[in-house]
Amino acid sequence: MKLMIELEKEEDGRWIAEVPDLAGVMAYGRTREDALARVQALALRVLAERLEHGEAAPELLSVSFRAA
């Protein structure tokens, strides 16, 4: 599974990163790299929860990210 990360710089200088394919998975960071790291960690937590509860398909055993 490949997940796209959308990044945007806010007016206040913070960065926001979002994984559109995972509802609610978004994170702020002081830098672009910080936002990327935080949103990837959150996405992995969400996917792990889904796997634990049998809500995810086996193809989630391999995950990669690509920043847009």
C-alpha positions in Angstrom: 0.0 0.0 0.0 1.4 3.4 -1.0 0.1 6.4 0.9 0.3 10.0 -0.3 1.1 12.7 2.1 -0.1 16.2 1.3 2.0 19.1 2.8 1.1 22.7 3.2 2.7 25.6 5.0 0.3 27.6 7.2 0.4 31.4 7.5 1.9 31.2 11.0 4.9 29.2 9.6 3.9 25.8 10.8 3.6 22.9 8.4 0.6 20.6 8.2 0.8 17.1 6.7 -2.2 14.9 5.9 -2.7 11.4 4.6 -6.0 11.8 2.6 -6.6 8.0 2.4 -6.7 7.7 6.2 -9.5 9.9 7.5 -8.3 12.2 10.3 -4.6 11.4 9.9 -3.0 14.9 9.9 -0.3 16.4 12.0 1.4 19.8 12.5 5.2 20.4 12.7 7.5 23.3 13.1 9.4 22.2 9.9 8.4 20.2 6.8 10.4 17.3 8.1 8.8 17.4 11.5 5.3 17.4 10.0 6.3 14.4 7.8 7.7 12.4 10.6 4.7 13.1 12.8 2.1 12.2 10.2 3.9 9.0 9.2 4.0 7.9 12.8 0.3 8.6 13.2 -0.6 6.8 10.0 1.4 3.7 11.2 -0.5 3.8 14.5 -3.8 3.9 12.7 -2.8 1.0 10.4 -1.6 -1.0 13.3 -4.9 -0.6 15.2 -6.8 -1.7 12.1 -4.6 -4.8 11.7 -5.1 -5.7 15.4 -8.8 -5.4 15.1 -9.0 -7.3 11.8 -10.2 -4.1 9.9 -7.3 -4.0 7.5 -6.5 -6.1 4.4 -3.3 -8.2 4.3 -1.7 -5.8 1.7 -1.2 -3.3 4.6 1.8 -5.5 5.7 3.9 -3.4 3.3 3.5 0.4 3.6 5.4 3.2 1.9 4.9 7.0 1.9 5.4 9.6 -0.7 5.3 13.3 0.0 3.5 15.5 -2.6 
